[in-house]
């Protein structure tokens, strides 16, 4: 789940989220775009990059961006 705590937004509903896993856009749920579910069943142990950005459609502010490495054991 991604929540932009450190920048002003006009409303949570005005936020656009972009999720990527290993550089591929994975989209999000239209009902809950701030959340994703990763199905890792059957995957071998690995580490892959996961990133999310959020911006406000109604305000002229820079987007928030976070990237981390997700590890499957």
C-alpha positions in Angstrom: 0.0 0.0 0.0 1.3 3.5 -0.9 0.3 6.6 1.0 1.8 10.0 0.1 2.3 11.5 3.6 4.9 14.1 2.8 3.3 16.3 0.1 0.0 18.2 -0.2 -2.8 16.6 -2.2 -6.2 18.2 -2.9 -7.9 14.9 -2.1 -6.9 11.2 -2.0 -9.3 10.5 -4.9 -7.3 12.9 -7.2 -4.1 10.8 -6.8 -2.8 8.8 -9.7 -0.6 5.8 -8.9 1.9 4.0 -11.2 3.2 0.7 -10.0 6.2 -1.1 -11.6 7.8 -4.5 -10.9 11.2 -5.1 -12.6 10.5 -2.0 -14.8 7.1 -3.4 -16.1 4.0 -1.4 -15.4 1.6 -3.6 -13.4 -1.2 -1.2 -12.9 -3.4 -1.3 -9.8 -6.9 -2.0 -8.8 -9.3 0.7 -10.0 -11.1 0.4 -6.7 -7.9 0.7 -4.6 -5.1 2.1 -6.8 -2.9 2.7 -3.8 -2.7 -1.1 -3.2 -1.3 -4.0 -5.2 -1.2 -7.7 -4.6 1.7 -9.8 -5.8 1.1 -13.5 -6.5 4.5 -15.1 -5.8 3.3 -18.7 -5.9 5.6 -20.9 -8.0 8.3 -18.3 -8.2 11.9 -19.2 -7.3 13.8 -17.3 -4.7 14.8 -14.0 -6.2 15.0 -10.2 -5.6 13.3 -7.8 -7.9 12.7 -4.0 -7.9 9.3 -2.7 -6.9 8.4 1.0 -7.4 5.4 3.3 -7.1 4.8 6.9 -7.9 1.9 9.1 -7.0 0.9 12.5 -8.3 -2.1 14.7 -7.9 -4.2 15.4 -11.0 -5.5 18.6 -9.5 -2.4 20.3 -8.2 0.9 21.3 -9.8 3.2 19.5 -7.5 6.1 17.0 -8.1 5.1 13.4 -7.8 6.2 11.2 -4.9 8.3 8.2 -5.9 9.6 5.2 -3.9 11.5 2.2 -5.0 12.7 -0.9 -3.1 13.9 -4.4 -3.7 11.4 -7.1 -2.9 12.8 -10.5 -1.9 11.2 -13.9 -2.3 12.7 -16.7 -0.3 
